[in-house]
Amino acid sequence: MKSAFWYLGFLSLLSLLFFVEWKIGFLGFLGFISFFSIYKMSDEMLEANIGRASRNAFLFAMFFGSLSLAYLYLTNNLELLKAAFVVLFGGGLLVCLISLFYYQKVGK
């Protein structure tokens, strides 16, 4: 059975709204484009590896989110809130997928 997570890659099409609205927040959806590469993964360990990879993404979100919120609070610069959200959202997706590819390659 093929992995159904590759359907999440179609959410990357929402990033095209950047060219309509010219708001940088829509570029966060580009993180979903890497989900197209997991179409051929069919393994009994896929669910376990997804769990381990999402744990890494959660840790990234907690560390980067807390650091960015502290920085935004200390500098009172709300202009960076949009960019921090894009990095938090897209970075979490990328950390999850890179970890998933690593765990699939290592085979633990």
C-alpha positions in Angstrom: 0.0 0.0 0.0 1.4 3.4 -1.0 1.6 6.2 1.5 -1.3 8.6 1.5 0.7 11.4 3.0 1.8 12.6 -0.4 -1.6 14.2 -0.9 -0.4 16.9 1.5 1.9 18.1 -1.2 -1.0 19.6 -3.0 -1.3 22.1 -0.1 1.9 23.7 -1.6 -0.3 25.2 -4.3 -1.6 27.6 -1.7 1.8 29.3 -1.9 0.7 30.7 -5.3 -1.5 33.1 -3.4 1.7 35.0 -2.6 1.7 36.4 -6.2 -1.9 37.5 -5.7 -1.8 39.1 -2.3 2.0 39.7 -2.0 2.0 38.6 1.6 5.0 36.5 2.8 2.8 34.3 5.0 1.7 32.3 2.0 5.2 31.2 1.3 5.0 28.9 4.4 3.0 26.5 2.3 6.1 25.7 0.2 7.1 23.4 3.0 4.4 21.0 1.8 6.1 20.5 -1.6 8.5 17.9 -0.2 5.6 15.6 0.7 5.4 14.6 -3.0 8.6 12.7 -2.5 7.2 10.2 0.0 4.7 8.7 -2.6 6.8 5.5 -3.2 7.4 4.8 0.5 5.5 1.6 1.5 6.9 0.0 4.5 5.6 -1.5 7.8 8.0 0.8 9.7 6.6 3.9 8.0 4.1 4.7 10.7 6.8 4.3 13.4 9.2 6.5 11.5 6.6 9.1 11.0 6.0 9.2 14.7 9.7 9.6 15.4 10.1 12.2 12.7 7.1 14.2 14.0 8.7 14.2 17.5 11.7 16.0 16.0 9.4 18.5 14.3 7.6 19.1 17.6 11.0 19.8 19.4 11.9 22.2 16.6 8.6 24.0 17.0 9.0 24.2 20.8 12.6 25.5 20.7 12.3 27.9 17.7 8.8 29.1 18.8 9.9 29.9 22.3 13.1 31.6 21.1 11.2 33.7 18.5 8.5 34.7 20.9 11.1 35.8 23.5 12.9 37.8 20.8 9.7 39.4 19.6 8.7 40.3 23.1 12.1 41.8 24.0 12.4 43.9 20.8 8.7 44.8 20.4 9.2 44.3 16.7 5.9 42.8 15.3 7.2 43.0 11.7 9.2 39.8 12.3 6.1 37.9 13.5 5.1 37.0 9.9 8.6 35.8 9.0 8.9 33.8 12.3 5.6 32.1 11.6 6.7 31.1 8.1 10.0 29.7 9.4 8.3 27.9 12.2 5.7 26.4 9.9 7.9 25.5 7.0 10.8 24.5 9.2 8.7 22.1 11.1 7.6 20.4 7.9 11.1 20.2 6.6 12.5 18.9 9.9 9.8 16.2 9.9 10.5 15.1 6.3 14.3 15.2 6.6 14.0 13.1 9.8 11.6 10.7 8.0 14.0 10.2 5.1 16.9 9.6 7.5 14.9 7.0 9.5 13.8 5.3 6.3 17.4 5.1 5.1 18.9 4.0 8.4 16.1 1.4 8.8 15.9 1.4 12.6 
